[in-house]
Amino acid sequence: MAKREISNLDLKVQFTNEYLRSGGLEKIFNPNLLQDLIDMEFDHNGKANPESVTPRANAFMMALLGSQLQPPYYSKDFISEYSSILQKSKCFDQINIDTTEHFDKIYDEYKVKEDMLFRGQREARWRLYSNLQRYWILHKLHEEENSFEEFLDKLVTNGKVDYEEYIKQILSEHNIDSLNAISILGFLQHHSCPTPLLDWTYKFQNALFFGLDGLELNQGAKEIDDYFSLFYIEEEYMGEGGMRKLMDGSFEDVGQSLTLELIAKIAKDDKQRLEMEEHFKGRSIIDKSKVFGSGLVKFVTEIKHMVKIPLSFFSDKDAESGFIFSLNNSKNIQNQVGVFTWNADPIKPLEIVGNEQYLEAKEENEPEEYRFCCCLNINKKLADHIRKRLEYDGITRDYIYPTPEINTWDIYEKSRTKNSR
């Protein structure tokens, strides 16, 4: 008689074990199912004997496995997280790193990369939420604020009033574009105020530092909690949705009439309007080398315009492009080699917005399945080894946070409607 086989039995057993040890046992009210699970037999390697698995137990385990084959549900009422590495694979291409040898190989390869964006998070289960999204959900700001757009406007306004001088002290050049909405939000983001921006860095070691910052070893049953994560993506792929790329593409098609229309909206009076018209006179497209300081960057990055852009990417790495967002306005940003992604949605994680944008724009011959970026899931037990490598390369807390004394949390509190009544 042929030995009975059950598909994906090891995975089914893994997720059932995690479920039962994470409070699921109390949720099973069928005594026959409980007995079936108790009666399952295992060999000395921990492998389940298929002959001991009843159809009822297999159906239960199959349902648990099936729940991991879709991304977690997101909501305005709670922060969603990944329950397993398998579930996370629906949104990211992943590599698990469990040995020092494997880590060292990856470290030596990626620490010299220059055209990649990296982000570290101390829990592999966390989704790509911005800090403002987390507080918007946890503090139920949708119940007290008129809109996400209005709240962002208040953040920018209050941030400019309180920290304009700090920003100007650090910027090497001042002009009408220097204090645009993104430069202000970037400063706030790097000094403890929740914003819709998500921090990334061009430096692999910096992302590792953030992944280790506040790290706690797994005390629970889920495999995913054994890991912290480092996300990475080629800049050229992120750049396709980057603000500089969007502006570059738009300006290539801007005719003289639209140029004059933009100038009319930006100019504070007729005198400035005439000066700007003369500045761009005779061009069918805008001279990008003269965009910086013209007011166009400030205009395009106003919150009322930004909320219409679901996802974007901000960097001042390519200064010659003419599109400068004045992001290097904080010593923290400078040392962290920081760049930002923008997410205009108050509750959807970045990978969900990215998926939606992909499906909306994809060609017929492109695959239905989409992965936002790649992800290294690094075993937390390697933390001490990783810290030693970072310290040897000069990546310490003092290096990452050269100006920790500035704390802009008060801007968030000041901007809340209930606190301004």
C-alpha positions as CSV (number, residue, x, y, z in Angstrom):
1,M,0.0,0.0,0.0
2,A,1.4,3.4,-1.1
3,K,2.4,5.8,1.7
4,R,-0.1,8.7,2.1
5,E,1.1,12.1,0.9
6,I,-0.2,15.5,1.9
7,S,0.8,18.6,-0.1
8,N,2.8,21.3,1.8
9,L,2.5,19.4,5.0
10,D,5.6,20.9,6.6
11,L,4.3,24.4,5.9
12,K,0.9,23.5,7.2
13,V,2.4,22.2,10.4
14,Q,4.6,25.3,10.8
15,F,1.7,27.8,10.5
16,T,-0.5,25.6,12.7
17,N,2.1,25.5,15.4
18,E,2.7,29.3,15.2
19,Y,-1.1,29.8,15.3
20,L,-1.6,27.6,18.4
21,R,1.3,29.1,20.3
22,S,0.2,32.6,19.5
23,G,-3.2,32.5,21.2
24,G,-5.0,30.4,18.5
25,L,-5.6,27.5,20.8
26,E,-8.2,29.4,22.8
27,K,-10.1,30.1,19.5
28,I,-10.7,26.5,18.6
29,F,-14.1,25.4,20.0
30,N,-14.4,22.1,18.3
31,P,-13.2,19.4,20.7
32,N,-12.9,16.8,17.9
33,L,-10.5,19.1,15.9
34,L,-8.4,19.7,19.1
35,Q,-8.1,15.9,19.6
36,D,-7.1,15.4,16.0
37,L,-4.3,17.9,16.4
38,I,-3.2,16.3,19.7
39,D,-3.1,12.9,18.1
40,M,-0.8,13.9,15.2
41,E,2.4,11.9,15.3
42,F,5.9,13.3,14.5
43,D,9.3,11.5,13.9
44,H,12.6,12.4,15.6
45,N,13.2,15.2,13.1
46,G,9.9,16.8,13.9
47,K,8.3,15.8,10.6
48,A,4.6,15.0,10.8
49,N,3.4,11.5,9.9
50,P,0.9,11.9,7.1
51,E,-1.0,8.8,8.2
52,S,-1.8,10.5,11.5
53,V,-3.4,13.6,9.9
54,T,-7.1,13.4,9.7
55,P,-9.1,15.1,6.9
56,R,-10.5,17.5,9.5
57,A,-7.1,18.4,10.7
58,N,-5.7,18.8,7.2
59,A,-8.6,21.1,6.2
60,F,-8.0,23.3,9.2
61,M,-4.3,23.5,8.5
62,M,-5.0,24.1,4.8
63,A,-7.1,27.1,5.8
64,L,-4.3,28.5,7.9
65,L,-1.8,28.1,5.0
66,G,-4.3,29.7,2.6
67,S,-4.5,32.8,4.9
68,Q,-0.7,33.3,4.3
69,L,-1.1,33.4,0.5
70,Q,-2.6,36.9,0.4
71,P,-1.2,40.2,1.7
72,P,-2.6,41.2,5.1
73,Y,-5.7,43.4,5.1
74,Y,-5.2,47.1,5.8
75,S,-7.6,49.3,7.6
76,K,-8.1,52.9,8.9
77,D,-8.6,51.2,12.3
78,F,-5.5,49.2,12.9
79,I,-1.8,48.8,11.8
80,S,-1.5,45.6,9.6
81,E,1.5,43.4,9.7
82,Y,2.9,40.3,8.0
83,S,2.2,37.1,9.8
84,S,4.9,35.1,8.0
85,I,7.8,35.2,5.5
86,L,5.5,33.4,3.0
87,Q,2.8,36.1,3.3
88,K,5.4,38.8,2.9
89,S,6.6,37.2,-0.3
90,K,3.5,38.4,-2.0
91,C,4.8,41.9,-1.9
92,F,8.6,41.5,-1.8
93,D,11.4,39.4,-3.4
94,Q,13.2,38.0,-0.3
95,I,16.4,36.5,0.9
96,N,16.8,35.1,4.4
97,I,20.2,35.5,6.0
98,D,21.0,33.1,9.0
99,T,24.8,32.8,9.1
100,T,27.7,35.2,9.6
101,E,29.3,33.8,6.4
102,H,26.2,34.6,4.3
103,F,25.9,38.1,5.9
104,D,29.5,39.0,5.3
105,K,29.2,38.1,1.7
106,I,26.1,40.4,1.3
107,Y,27.8,43.1,3.4
108,D,30.9,43.3,1.3
109,E,28.8,43.3,-1.9
110,Y,26.3,46.0,-1.0
111,K,28.3,48.4,1.1
112,V,30.0,49.7,-2.1
113,K,26.7,50.2,-4.0
114,E,26.0,53.8,-5.0
115,D,22.8,53.7,-7.1
116,M,20.6,51.8,-4.7
117,L,18.1,52.9,-2.0
118,F,18.1,51.0,1.3
119,R,15.8,51.0,4.3
120,G,16.2,49.1,7.5
121,Q,13.4,48.1,9.9
122,R,13.9,46.2,13.2
123,E,10.9,43.9,12.7
124,A,10.5,41.8,9.5
125,R,6.7,41.7,10.0
126,W,6.4,45.5,9.7
127,R,4.9,47.0,6.5
128,L,6.2,50.2,4.8
129,Y,4.0,52.6,6.8
130,S,5.2,56.2,7.3
131,N,5.2,57.4,10.9
132,L,2.4,59.8,10.1
133,Q,0.3,56.9,8.8
134,R,0.9,55.0,12.1
135,Y,-0.2,58.0,14.2
136,W,-3.1,58.8,11.8
137,I,-4.4,55.2,12.5
138,L,-3.4,54.8,16.1
139,H,-4.7,58.3,17.2
140,K,-7.8,57.9,14.9
141,L,-7.0,61.3,13.3
142,H,-9.6,60.6,10.6
143,E,-12.2,61.2,13.3
144,E,-10.9,64.6,14.4
145,E,-9.3,66.1,11.2
146,N,-11.2,67.4,8.2
147,S,-8.8,65.7,5.8
148,F,-5.3,64.3,5.4
149,E,-4.5,67.1,3.0
150,E,-5.5,69.8,5.5
151,F,-3.4,68.1,8.3
152,L,-0.4,68.0,6.0
153,D,-0.9,71.7,5.3
154,K,-0.8,72.4,9.0
155,L,2.3,70.4,9.5
156,V,4.1,72.4,6.8
157,T,2.9,75.7,8.0
158,N,3.7,75.1,11.6
159,G,7.1,73.6,10.7
160,K,8.1,76.6,8.6
161,V,7.1,79.0,11.4
162,D,9.0,77.2,14.1
163,Y,12.1,75.9,12.2
164,E,12.7,78.1,9.2
165,E,15.8,79.6,10.8
166,Y,17.2,76.2,11.7
167,I,16.8,75.1,8.1
168,K,18.4,78.2,6.7
169,Q,21.4,77.9,9.0
170,I,22.3,74.6,7.4
171,L,21.4,75.2,3.7
172,S,24.2,76.5,1.6
173,E,21.9,78.4,-0.7
174,H,18.7,80.3,0.0
175,N,16.0,81.2,-2.6
176,I,12.3,81.1,-3.1
177,D,12.4,77.3,-3.5
178,S,14.5,76.5,-0.4
179,L,11.5,76.3,2.0
180,N,9.2,74.1,-0.1
181,A,6.8,71.6,1.5
182,I,9.1,68.6,1.0
183,S,12.2,70.3,2.4
184,I,10.2,71.3,5.5
185,L,8.7,67.8,5.9
186,G,12.1,66.3,5.4
187,F,13.6,68.4,8.2
188,L,10.7,67.5,10.5
189,Q,11.0,63.8,9.6
190,H,14.6,63.6,10.6
191,H,13.9,65.3,14.0
192,S,11.1,63.1,15.4
193,C,7.9,64.6,13.9
194,P,5.6,62.2,12.0
195,T,5.3,63.0,8.3
196,P,4.1,61.2,5.1
197,L,7.7,60.7,4.1
198,L,9.5,57.4,4.5
199,D,13.3,57.4,5.1
200,W,15.6,55.6,2.7
201,T,19.4,56.0,2.3
202,Y,22.0,55.5,-0.4
203,K,24.2,53.8,2.2
204,F,23.8,50.1,3.0
205,Q,25.5,50.4,6.4
206,N,23.2,53.2,7.5
207,A,20.1,51.1,6.7
208,L,21.6,48.3,8.8
209,F,22.1,50.7,11.7
210,F,18.4,51.6,11.6
211,G,17.4,47.9,11.4
212,L,19.4,47.2,14.5
213,D,18.2,50.3,16.4
214,G,16.0,49.2,19.3
215,L,16.2,45.5,18.2
216,E,14.6,42.9,20.5
217,L,15.1,39.1,20.2
218,N,12.0,37.0,19.4
219,Q,10.2,35.9,22.5
220,G,7.2,34.4,20.6
221,A,6.4,31.5,18.3
222,K,6.4,33.1,14.8
223,E,9.4,32.5,12.6
224,I,9.1,36.0,11.0
225,D,9.9,37.5,14.4
226,D,13.3,35.9,14.3
227,Y,14.3,38.5,11.6
228,F,14.8,42.2,11.0
229,S,14.6,43.5,7.5
230,L,16.6,45.6,5.0
231,F,14.7,46.7,1.9
232,Y,16.6,47.7,-1.3
233,I,15.7,48.9,-4.7
234,E,17.7,50.1,-7.8
235,E,17.4,53.9,-7.9
236,E,16.5,53.7,-11.6
237,Y,13.4,51.8,-10.8
238,M,12.3,54.1,-8.0
239,G,13.3,57.0,-10.2
240,E,10.6,56.2,-12.7
241,G,8.1,57.5,-10.2
242,G,10.4,60.1,-8.7
243,M,9.4,63.7,-8.5
244,R,12.5,64.8,-10.4
245,K,11.6,62.3,-13.2
246,L,7.9,63.4,-13.2
247,M,8.9,67.0,-13.4
248,D,11.5,66.3,-16.1
249,G,9.0,64.5,-18.3
250,S,6.3,67.2,-17.8
251,F,8.6,70.1,-18.5
252,E,9.8,68.5,-21.8
253,D,6.2,68.8,-23.0
254,V,5.5,72.2,-21.5
255,G,4.6,74.8,-24.2
256,Q,5.0,78.5,-23.8
257,S,1.4,79.0,-22.9
258,L,1.6,76.6,-19.9
259,T,4.9,78.2,-18.9
260,L,3.2,81.6,-18.7
261,E,0.3,80.1,-16.8
262,L,2.6,78.6,-14.2
263,I,4.5,81.9,-13.9
264,A,1.2,83.8,-13.3
265,K,0.3,81.5,-10.4
266,I,3.7,81.8,-8.8
267,A,4.5,85.5,-9.2
268,K,3.6,87.5,-6.1
269,D,2.9,90.7,-8.2
270,D,3.0,92.0,-11.7
271,K,6.6,93.1,-11.4
272,Q,7.8,89.6,-10.5
273,R,5.6,88.1,-13.2
274,L,7.1,90.3,-15.9
275,E,10.6,89.4,-14.7
276,M,9.9,85.7,-14.8
277,E,8.3,86.0,-18.2
278,E,11.5,87.7,-19.5
279,H,13.6,85.1,-17.8
280,F,11.9,82.3,-19.8
281,K,11.2,84.3,-22.9
282,G,11.5,82.5,-26.2
283,R,11.6,79.0,-24.8
284,S,9.1,76.4,-25.9
285,I,10.3,74.3,-22.9
286,I,11.6,75.4,-19.5
287,D,15.4,75.6,-19.2
288,K,16.0,73.1,-16.4
289,S,19.4,74.6,-15.6
290,K,17.5,77.7,-14.5
291,V,14.6,76.1,-12.6
292,F,16.3,76.2,-9.2
293,G,15.2,79.3,-7.4
294,S,12.5,80.2,-9.9
295,G,9.6,79.2,-7.6
296,L,8.6,76.3,-9.8
297,V,9.8,73.6,-7.3
298,K,8.0,75.3,-4.5
299,F,4.8,75.5,-6.6
300,V,4.8,71.9,-7.7
301,T,5.5,70.6,-4.2
302,E,2.6,72.4,-2.6
303,I,0.5,70.0,-0.6
304,K,-2.6,70.6,-2.7
305,H,-0.6,69.2,-5.7
306,M,1.3,66.5,-3.9
307,V,-1.8,64.8,-2.5
308,K,-2.7,64.1,-6.2
309,I,0.5,62.1,-6.6
310,P,0.1,58.7,-4.9
311,L,3.8,57.7,-4.8
312,S,7.0,59.6,-5.5
313,F,10.7,59.7,-4.6
314,F,12.7,62.8,-3.6
315,S,16.5,63.1,-3.8
316,D,19.0,65.9,-4.4
317,K,21.7,63.5,-5.5
318,D,21.6,64.8,-9.1
319,A,22.0,68.5,-8.6
320,E,22.7,69.1,-12.3
321,S,19.1,68.2,-13.1
322,G,17.9,71.6,-12.0
323,F,15.3,70.2,-9.8
324,I,16.6,70.8,-6.3
325,F,14.4,70.2,-3.3
326,S,16.8,71.5,-0.6
327,L,16.7,68.2,1.3
328,N,20.1,68.6,2.8
329,N,18.8,71.0,5.5
330,S,19.7,68.8,8.4
331,K,23.0,67.4,9.6
332,N,21.1,64.2,10.3
333,I,20.0,63.9,6.7
334,Q,23.5,64.7,5.4
335,N,25.2,62.0,7.5
336,Q,22.5,59.5,6.8
337,V,22.7,60.2,3.1
338,G,18.9,60.4,3.4
339,V,16.3,60.4,0.6
340,F,12.6,60.1,0.9
341,T,9.6,58.3,-0.6
342,W,6.3,60.1,-0.6
343,N,3.0,58.3,0.1
344,A,-0.2,60.4,-0.3
345,D,-2.5,57.8,1.2
346,P,-3.3,58.1,5.0
347,I,-3.6,54.3,5.5
348,K,-2.2,52.2,2.7
349,P,1.4,51.0,3.1
350,L,3.9,52.0,0.4
351,E,4.0,48.5,-1.1
352,I,0.2,48.5,-1.6
353,V,0.3,51.9,-3.3
354,G,3.2,50.7,-5.5
355,N,1.2,47.6,-6.5
356,E,-1.8,49.7,-7.4
357,Q,0.3,52.1,-9.5
358,Y,1.9,49.2,-11.3
359,L,-1.4,47.5,-12.1
360,E,-2.8,50.8,-13.4
361,A,0.1,51.5,-15.7
362,K,1.2,48.0,-16.7
363,E,1.2,46.9,-20.3
364,E,-0.7,43.8,-21.5
365,N,2.5,41.8,-21.9
366,E,3.7,42.6,-18.3
367,P,3.1,40.1,-15.5
368,E,0.1,40.5,-13.1
369,E,2.2,39.8,-10.1
370,Y,4.2,42.7,-8.7
371,R,6.9,43.0,-6.0
372,F,7.6,46.5,-4.7
373,C,11.3,45.8,-4.1
374,C,13.8,43.3,-2.7
375,C,14.2,42.5,1.0
376,L,16.9,40.9,3.1
377,N,15.4,39.2,6.2
378,I,18.4,39.0,8.6
379,N,18.4,36.8,11.7
380,K,18.4,38.9,14.8
381,K,21.0,36.5,16.4
382,L,23.6,38.1,14.0
383,A,23.1,41.5,15.6
384,D,26.3,41.6,17.6
385,H,28.4,40.5,14.6
386,I,26.7,43.2,12.5
387,R,27.3,45.9,15.1
388,K,31.0,45.1,15.1
389,R,31.2,45.5,11.4
390,L,29.4,48.8,11.4
391,E,31.5,50.2,14.3
392,Y,34.6,49.2,12.4
393,D,33.3,51.2,9.4
394,G,32.5,54.2,11.6
395,I,28.7,53.8,11.6
396,T,27.8,54.7,15.2
397,R,24.9,56.5,16.9
398,D,26.9,59.8,17.1
399,Y,27.6,59.6,13.4
400,I,24.0,58.9,12.5
401,Y,22.5,61.5,14.8
402,P,24.9,64.5,14.9
403,T,22.1,66.8,16.1
404,P,19.8,64.8,18.3
405,E,18.9,67.8,20.5
406,I,16.4,69.1,18.0
407,N,13.0,67.5,18.6
408,T,10.1,68.6,16.4
409,W,7.4,66.4,17.9
410,D,5.6,69.6,19.1
411,I,4.8,70.4,15.4
412,Y,2.6,67.2,15.3
413,E,0.9,68.0,18.5
414,K,0.4,71.7,17.5
415,S,-1.1,70.6,14.2
416,R,-3.8,68.4,15.7
417,T,-7.2,70.0,15.6
418,K,-8.2,69.0,19.1
419,N,-5.0,70.6,20.5
420,S,-5.6,73.9,18.7
421,R,-9.2,74.5,19.8
